[in-house]
Amino acid sequence: MLEKKQKLCNNLRKRGLLWSYDTHHVTDLPDDILLEHVMKYGDVDDIYIACEIYGKETLKKVWEKSIKYDSRFIKLSVFLARVIFGLDIEGEDIKKAIHEEPVFRRFNQ
């Protein structure tokens, strides 16, 4: 697992997606930070690799904690819910996330 995680980090680092983290020592990068960056800025292949390494349930927990209610990532959140996690985007939980008050109000003032 550590080798796959290092390879994923290296791929993201080469594309400049982990510019603010020291990814030379993958053990120093928390898993939730890596997974959040993979889902926000990686491509679909990166997400599938992360699913292989961590499992969809772990990714889903990070999505629910960090991305789902962030108004800056509504389209991404719907994509992840539908395509990656197989959720019903017509469900009340997803509708609530899309239509409720933005988490980051300072960007919307």
Summary of the structure (lengths in Angstrom):
residues: 109
radius of gyration: 14.5
end to end distance: 43.5
largest distance: 44.1
contacts: 282
relative contact order: 0.11
helix: 69%
strand: 0%
